[in-house]
Structure formats: C-alpha cells, structure tokens
Amino acid sequence: MKIGRFQVMATLQAARGYVLGLSYDESMSWGLNRAIFYAAAKRGFKGKGVREGKAGLKEAAGERDTFFLGDTMAYKVDGEKGVLFTIGGEVQKVEDFERQIAARFKGRFDDAWKEALEIIKSFDKEVLLSQDSFFEHVYRPRRDELAEKWSEIFS
C-alpha cells in the first residue's frame, strides 16, 4: 500500500503533539484528527453532517469541549487513557490511527515514528506551537519526499 500525504500529515502531527506534551495515545488521536481536518479543509468541508453518538450529540447541542495545542484548536472528549479528539462528531481513537495510518507501514510504523520525532524535534517550539508555521515549515516541504520515501521503504 502506498503511503500518501494523509499518512504523512497524521504521523507528523502525532509526533508534534507528542513532542509538545501529549501522551502517546493522545498524540495518535491528535494526528489522525488533524489529518482528517486538513483533508476536509482541502475539499471545502463537504461531506457527512454531525453523526449520532455521544460526541455527535454534544457537538449538535453546541456543548463542545475545546483543546488547544499552541494556536491549534480541536474538539475533545475525555477517554479512559486521556484526551481523545473529535471531528464531525466522530472520536479519533488509537485503534483508528493504527488501522488508517500505522497499518500502511506493514508492521514497521515504529521506524517512521522515530523519523517523524527526529524531524519534529529539530524545530523550535514556536514553530510547533503555530498551526501555520507547522504547515509551512515542517509539513509542506517534506510531505511528498516522505510519502515517496516511506512508500518505498515500508510498503
């Protein structure tokens, strides 16, 4: 399976969250949430409406809990192992990250994770705390290079 920009964004965002203090599980939820957000933004946020379920009902009722990582805001729910992030009423769980992202790496996600952490740690905290700076200085210059490299190595 090919590693695409979606998987690169999720992995780099997860590493960003981890370096900025989220737990491993929280960072996996964060990474998938941000990848879904950017994919939806690219398409103009078209698609399914608010889904049913605990998070969906909270969002529909306007009772959303927010979380900020630097200047980046996401909706959250409290999970058993900490904070989990939501978008469109759907909770992004660690299992979802493993199925949608890590599985593409054919059992070698840890190698990509280590590389992503090295990349993220090479930037000043100010870059990581800014959504725009992260996109412009971390993700955008590497997205195609990492997608190609990781596809060759891990798929």
C-alpha positions as CSV (number, residue, x, y, z in Angstrom):
1,M,0.0,0.0,0.0
2,K,1.2,3.5,-0.8
3,I,2.0,6.0,1.9
4,G,0.2,9.2,1.0
5,R,0.1,12.8,2.2
6,F,-2.7,11.8,4.6
7,Q,-0.5,9.3,6.4
8,V,2.4,11.8,6.4
9,M,0.3,14.5,7.9
10,A,-1.1,12.2,10.6
11,T,2.3,10.9,11.6
12,L,4.0,14.3,11.7
13,Q,1.0,15.8,13.6
14,A,1.1,12.9,16.1
15,A,4.8,13.5,16.6
16,R,4.1,17.2,17.0
17,G,1.6,16.5,19.7
18,Y,3.9,14.1,21.5
19,V,6.8,16.5,21.5
20,L,4.5,19.2,22.8
21,G,3.4,17.1,25.8
22,L,0.6,14.8,24.7
23,S,0.8,11.2,25.8
24,Y,1.4,8.6,23.0
25,D,-2.3,7.7,22.8
26,E,-3.4,11.3,22.9
27,S,-0.9,12.1,20.1
28,M,-2.2,9.3,17.9
29,S,-5.7,10.7,18.3
30,W,-4.4,14.2,17.6
31,G,-2.5,13.2,14.5
32,L,-5.5,11.4,12.9
33,N,-7.8,14.3,13.9
34,R,-5.5,16.9,12.2
35,A,-5.1,14.8,9.1
36,I,-8.9,14.5,8.8
37,F,-9.2,18.2,9.4
38,Y,-6.8,19.1,6.6
39,A,-8.3,16.6,4.2
40,A,-11.8,18.1,4.9
41,A,-10.4,21.6,4.5
42,K,-8.9,20.7,1.2
43,R,-12.3,19.5,0.0
44,G,-14.1,22.5,1.5
45,F,-15.5,20.7,4.5
46,K,-18.1,18.9,2.3
47,G,-19.4,15.5,3.4
48,K,-21.3,13.9,6.2
49,G,-23.1,16.0,8.8
50,V,-22.9,15.5,12.6
51,R,-23.1,11.9,13.4
52,E,-25.1,10.3,16.2
53,G,-23.3,9.2,19.3
54,K,-22.1,10.8,22.5
55,A,-19.6,13.2,20.8
56,G,-22.1,13.9,18.0
57,L,-24.9,14.8,20.4
58,K,-22.6,17.1,22.3
59,E,-21.5,18.8,19.1
60,A,-25.0,19.1,17.8
61,A,-26.1,20.7,21.1
62,G,-23.3,23.2,20.9
63,E,-21.6,21.8,24.0
64,R,-18.2,21.2,22.7
65,D,-15.1,20.9,24.8
66,T,-12.2,22.5,23.1
67,F,-8.5,21.8,23.4
68,F,-5.6,24.0,22.2
69,L,-2.2,22.8,21.2
70,G,-0.4,26.1,20.7
71,D,-2.8,28.1,18.5
72,T,-4.4,25.0,17.0
73,M,-7.9,24.2,18.3
74,A,-9.7,20.9,18.2
75,Y,-12.7,19.4,19.9
76,K,-12.1,16.8,22.6
77,V,-13.7,14.2,24.8
78,D,-12.2,12.6,27.9
79,G,-11.3,9.0,27.3
80,E,-10.0,6.2,29.6
81,K,-6.4,7.0,28.7
82,G,-6.7,10.8,28.5
83,V,-8.0,13.2,25.9
84,L,-9.3,12.0,22.6
85,F,-10.1,14.3,19.7
86,T,-13.3,14.5,17.6
87,I,-14.3,15.9,14.3
88,G,-17.7,15.7,12.8
89,G,-19.0,14.0,15.9
90,E,-16.6,11.1,15.4
91,V,-13.9,10.3,18.0
92,Q,-10.4,9.5,16.7
93,K,-9.1,6.6,18.8
94,V,-5.7,5.0,18.9
95,E,-7.2,1.9,17.2
96,D,-8.4,4.2,14.3
97,F,-4.9,5.6,13.9
98,E,-3.4,2.1,13.9
99,R,-6.0,0.9,11.2
100,Q,-5.9,4.0,9.0
101,I,-2.2,5.1,9.4
102,A,0.1,2.6,11.0
103,A,-1.2,-0.4,9.1
104,R,0.1,1.2,5.9
105,F,3.6,0.8,7.2
106,K,3.4,-3.0,7.2
107,G,4.4,-3.6,10.8
108,R,7.3,-1.0,10.7
109,F,5.4,2.1,11.8
110,D,7.9,2.5,14.7
111,D,10.7,3.3,12.2
112,A,8.6,6.0,10.6
113,W,7.6,7.3,14.1
114,K,11.2,7.6,15.1
115,E,12.0,9.6,11.9
116,A,9.0,11.8,12.5
117,L,10.1,12.5,16.1
118,E,13.6,13.4,14.9
119,I,12.1,15.8,12.3
120,I,9.8,17.5,14.8
121,K,12.5,17.8,17.5
122,S,14.7,19.7,15.0
123,F,12.3,22.7,15.1
124,D,11.9,25.4,17.7
125,K,8.9,25.2,19.9
126,E,7.5,28.4,18.4
127,V,7.2,26.7,15.0
128,L,5.5,23.7,16.5
129,L,3.0,25.8,18.5
130,S,1.8,27.6,15.4
131,Q,-0.6,25.8,13.1
132,D,0.6,27.9,10.1
133,S,4.3,27.6,10.9
134,F,4.0,23.9,11.3
135,F,2.2,23.5,7.9
136,E,4.6,25.8,6.1
137,H,8.0,24.8,7.6
138,V,7.5,21.2,8.8
139,Y,4.8,19.5,6.7
140,R,4.7,21.2,3.3
141,P,8.5,21.0,2.5
142,R,8.6,17.2,3.4
143,R,5.2,15.8,2.5
144,D,6.0,14.5,-0.9
145,E,9.5,13.5,-0.1
146,L,8.3,11.5,3.0
147,A,5.4,9.9,1.1
148,E,7.7,8.7,-1.6
149,K,10.5,7.6,0.8
150,W,8.1,5.8,3.2
151,S,6.2,4.2,0.3
152,E,9.5,2.7,-0.9
153,I,10.7,1.6,2.5
154,F,7.5,0.5,4.3
155,S,5.0,-0.8,1.7
